[in-house]
Amino acid sequence: MKLRCKIYPKYLDLILNGKKKHEYREVEGIEFNDGKRKVLVEIASIHEVHEDYAKPIRKKYPDVPWQNKPMIEIELGKVILSGGQLK
């Protein structure tokens, strides 16, 4: 998963020059797409998952192609928009 966002050029320059190490964002929701349906769900909270907790999660869901990247836990809120079938 990749997070994408727009940024002011001056802040991107700071990131590229190694002067900005943290980014803060307000997040409206997360879009899920299973290839047939697209659904936007509210985010209640987001937390980093410590590696000690990530290992059992990866074992619990062996069908997910984990890549040992940093993991976040997203607490889901209500469904904002359900697009139904994709065309």
Backbone bond lengths (Angstrom), bond angles and torsions (degrees), N, CA, C in turn:
res aa  C-N    CA-C-N  psi(-1)  N-CA   C-N-CA  omega(-1)  CA-C   N-CA-C  phi
1 M - - - 1.442 - - 1.519 108.03 -
2 K 1.287 115.74 138.08 1.455 121.87 176.35 1.518 108.39 -120.63
3 L 1.316 115.57 135.74 1.451 120.77 174.11 1.519 107.73 -91.95
4 R 1.319 116.74 135.73 1.466 120.92 -179.78 1.516 108.62 -125.41
5 C 1.320 115.60 140.46 1.460 119.22 177.24 1.517 110.24 -156.38
6 K 1.320 114.97 155.88 1.459 120.76 174.05 1.516 107.68 -82.94
7 I 1.341 115.67 150.67 1.449 120.58 -178.40 1.535 108.36 -146.23
8 Y 1.311 115.67 147.92 1.459 119.81 175.24 1.535 108.98 -67.49
9 P 1.337 117.07 142.06 1.469 120.08 -178.79 1.528 113.71 -54.09
10 K 1.335 118.04 -38.69 1.470 119.83 -177.55 1.532 111.50 -63.31
11 Y 1.360 117.46 -34.56 1.465 120.16 178.69 1.524 111.58 -76.14
12 L 1.321 116.47 -35.55 1.462 119.67 176.11 1.529 109.90 -63.78
13 D 1.339 116.39 -40.25 1.466 119.99 176.87 1.523 111.07 -59.92
14 L 1.336 117.71 -41.31 1.466 121.16 178.34 1.532 111.02 -62.47
15 I 1.331 116.52 -40.18 1.470 120.77 178.01 1.526 110.07 -64.50
16 L 1.313 116.27 -47.10 1.464 120.87 -177.82 1.525 112.23 -65.15
17 N 1.337 116.74 -28.22 1.465 121.43 178.69 1.521 112.63 -90.40
18 G 1.336 117.27 4.93 1.461 121.01 177.16 1.520 114.64 75.03
19 K 1.332 118.03 14.79 1.461 121.35 -177.18 1.527 112.66 -96.22
20 K 1.313 117.34 -12.52 1.478 122.00 179.28 1.515 107.63 -122.98
21 K 1.324 116.76 118.12 1.465 122.00 -175.00 1.529 113.51 -110.65
22 H 1.318 118.47 -10.28 1.464 122.04 -178.24 1.521 109.91 -130.75
23 E 1.303 115.17 145.67 1.461 121.02 177.92 1.521 107.86 -131.17
24 Y 1.294 116.64 138.72 1.460 122.50 -179.02 1.521 108.69 -121.32
25 R 1.308 115.40 134.35 1.462 120.68 -177.90 1.512 110.62 -139.18
26 E 1.310 115.22 147.12 1.461 120.89 166.62 1.525 105.47 -93.76
27 V 1.319 116.58 136.99 1.457 120.53 -173.58 1.524 109.21 -119.71
28 E 1.317 115.49 123.10 1.458 121.36 -179.34 1.522 112.09 -75.55
29 G 1.313 115.75 -44.83 1.455 118.54 -176.73 1.516 111.24 -173.38
30 I 1.302 114.62 -178.59 1.463 121.81 177.94 1.529 107.64 -126.15
31 E 1.322 115.09 136.22 1.456 120.22 -179.69 1.523 108.98 -99.73
32 F 1.301 115.95 125.58 1.465 122.44 176.12 1.520 108.30 -105.50
33 N 1.340 115.65 138.01 1.453 121.34 -178.78 1.520 107.43 -141.85
34 D 1.329 116.51 115.41 1.470 119.91 179.94 1.531 112.13 -99.42
35 G 1.324 115.93 14.79 1.461 120.26 -178.74 1.511 112.59 93.01
36 K 1.322 117.22 -20.09 1.466 122.13 179.35 1.526 111.33 -119.23
37 R 1.326 116.10 -34.85 1.463 120.95 -177.65 1.530 110.00 -126.85
38 K 1.335 115.34 149.47 1.451 121.73 175.77 1.529 107.47 -124.69
39 V 1.340 116.22 126.09 1.463 121.42 -176.05 1.524 108.83 -134.02
40 L 1.339 116.70 133.74 1.454 122.36 175.07 1.524 108.01 -104.37
41 V 1.340 116.47 125.36 1.457 122.34 -176.39 1.529 109.18 -121.98
42 E 1.317 115.72 136.82 1.462 122.29 177.30 1.526 110.35 -62.99
43 I 1.314 116.70 145.77 1.464 121.59 175.91 1.516 108.54 -103.24
44 A 1.328 116.25 121.62 1.456 121.47 177.38 1.523 110.67 -81.47
45 S 1.331 116.54 -41.46 1.464 120.97 177.57 1.528 110.03 -163.28
46 I 1.323 114.46 160.55 1.467 121.89 177.10 1.518 107.46 -133.57
47 H 1.335 115.90 134.97 1.457 121.16 179.58 1.521 109.19 -138.54
48 E 1.313 115.40 147.12 1.458 120.21 172.20 1.523 108.03 -73.94
49 V 1.329 116.97 141.93 1.462 122.19 177.48 1.527 107.87 -101.85
50 H 1.311 116.00 120.17 1.465 121.15 178.38 1.525 108.91 -64.79
51 E 1.310 117.42 146.78 1.465 122.27 -175.81 1.526 112.59 -56.42
52 D 1.334 117.67 -32.92 1.468 120.30 177.74 1.527 111.80 -61.80
53 Y 1.326 117.34 -31.13 1.463 121.79 178.31 1.522 111.35 -90.11
54 A 1.336 116.72 -25.77 1.466 120.47 -178.32 1.527 111.66 -68.77
55 K 1.322 117.26 -37.52 1.472 120.34 -178.32 1.521 112.55 -57.77
56 P 1.353 119.59 -49.27 1.471 118.37 178.39 1.534 113.22 -65.43
57 I 1.332 116.92 -30.92 1.467 119.73 177.92 1.523 109.66 -65.67
58 R 1.330 116.34 -42.68 1.477 119.94 178.57 1.531 111.07 -62.48
59 K 1.330 116.27 -36.60 1.471 120.01 178.42 1.530 111.16 -71.45
60 K 1.335 117.16 -34.74 1.464 121.37 -178.73 1.532 111.90 -67.80
61 Y 1.333 116.43 -29.21 1.466 121.51 -178.88 1.525 109.58 -121.33
62 P 1.346 117.81 70.52 1.464 121.04 -175.59 1.527 114.20 -69.19
63 D 1.336 117.13 -16.94 1.464 120.05 179.75 1.531 112.28 -77.24
64 V 1.336 118.02 -11.82 1.463 122.00 177.94 1.523 108.22 -84.85
65 P 1.327 117.67 131.42 1.472 119.86 -179.70 1.535 111.87 -78.91
66 W 1.317 116.82 74.47 1.466 122.38 -179.07 1.515 110.28 -63.15
67 Q 1.339 116.48 146.61 1.464 121.78 -178.90 1.531 112.17 -121.73
68 N 1.321 117.60 14.77 1.460 122.17 -179.08 1.531 112.44 55.70
69 K 1.316 116.10 40.02 1.461 123.38 174.60 1.532 107.61 -95.03
70 P 1.332 117.90 167.57 1.463 118.72 174.76 1.528 110.53 -55.77
71 M 1.330 116.20 141.23 1.458 121.77 -175.98 1.528 109.96 -114.73
72 I 1.331 115.36 142.00 1.459 120.93 173.16 1.519 108.96 -120.93
73 E 1.320 115.50 150.74 1.460 121.99 173.20 1.516 106.97 -105.31
74 I 1.314 116.76 127.02 1.456 122.28 -179.71 1.519 108.04 -113.20
75 E 1.336 116.14 113.78 1.458 120.01 175.92 1.526 107.24 -83.29
76 L 1.317 115.69 120.55 1.455 121.43 -174.33 1.522 111.65 -86.61
77 G 1.329 114.53 143.11 1.455 121.74 174.23 1.518 109.18 -103.55
78 K 1.313 115.43 -143.06 1.469 119.89 -177.11 1.526 111.49 -80.36
79 V 1.320 115.77 158.26 1.457 122.17 175.43 1.524 107.16 -72.40
80 I 1.324 116.46 123.15 1.464 121.86 -179.48 1.519 110.50 -86.11
81 L 1.327 115.47 -44.69 1.452 120.63 -175.31 1.507 109.13 -150.02
82 S 1.310 115.18 128.60 1.453 120.01 176.12 1.518 107.41 -116.14
83 G 1.339 115.26 113.50 1.465 120.71 -176.13 1.507 113.55 -82.27
84 G 1.319 117.41 -5.97 1.461 119.34 -179.86 1.509 111.92 67.84
85 Q 1.300 116.39 -139.08 1.461 121.58 -176.14 1.522 110.84 -75.86
86 L 1.340 116.58 135.94 1.457 121.60 173.61 1.509 109.29 -85.26
87 K 1.308 116.07 152.13 1.468 120.03 179.64 1.496 110.93 -102.72
